[in-house]
Amino acid sequence: MPEETVPTNTTPAPTESRSLSSVLGALGCGCAALVVVLVVVLVLVVQLAWGSWGSTDFPRVAPQDMASRAFQRSQEAYDVVGFKRSVEPGVEDIGISTENTFGSGFCYDGGLLGLEDKTVDGAYRMSHSWALDHVPANRAVSGLRRLHQHLKDNGWEVTSYREGGKGRDWYLFVQRDDGAERMSFTWFPDREYFTGDATGPCAYDPEWENGDVGPSGDNQSPPVLGPAQRD
């Protein structure tokens, strides 16, 4: 009788080497993903560092000069809107009476990664605020629309603009040089009250000394705000 032969299984069984290859392949995908994440994080860190680099590289300018610059921004806007009244320096009742004032604020250093929030010694930012009462809709609406177009045409970036409609406030916010300079304007129809603000870029006070308290320029007084005198 011929011997009975047992058929052989030609399909190879899973081997330890194949399992090892699968594990290494999975690890390879994970490592690649990790590398991508690390690259993205590194790019973000570099961008933050680059954006904050030079954030305290301000010019040395006297506060009165920066105050004059902010006032000229307000004067230009005042003329474009078309106001004819003269506003004396000062304010009697904020939010109700006329206003024509200077303000001074601190400048901040975000640190290497832009995550800090500390004041820069000797640096300041001047602003000019003004307001008019008894401003009717026929003056405010056309004036604000004209100002909106004028600022766009002259290189200002409009960050927010709203035509209020029924009973809602109208406002316009603009900036230039990545926000170094900003202006804002609001008309409150319920009170017929129009406000404006011009904020200049940061600068170092050439006369600031160690130990000085508060931002420079906080004692400035503006001239009369009114229609520009033309020859």
Sequence and secondary structure as in RCSB ss.txt:
>XXXX:A:sequence
MPEETVPTNTTPAPTESRSLSSVLGALGCGCAALVVVLVVVLVLVVQLAWGSWGSTDFPRVAPQDMASRAFQRSQ
EAYDVVGFKRSVEPGVEDIGISTENTFGSGFCYDGGLLGLEDKTVDGAYRMSHSWALDHVPANRAVSGLRRLHQH
LKDNGWEVTSYREGGKGRDWYLFVQRDDGAERMSFTWFPDREYFTGDATGPCAYDPEWENGDVGPSGDNQSPPVL
GPAQRD
>XXXX:A:secstr
          S    HHHHHHHHHHHHHHHHHHHHHHHHHHHHHHHHHHHHHTTTT   B  HHHHHHHHHHHHH
HHHHHHT    B SEESSTTTS EEEEEEEEEEE TTTT   EEEEEEEEEEEEEEESS  HHHHHHHHHHHHHH
HHHTT EEEEEE   SS  EEEEEEETTTTEEEEEEEETTTTEEEEEEE   EE TT  TT  S TTTT     B
 S    
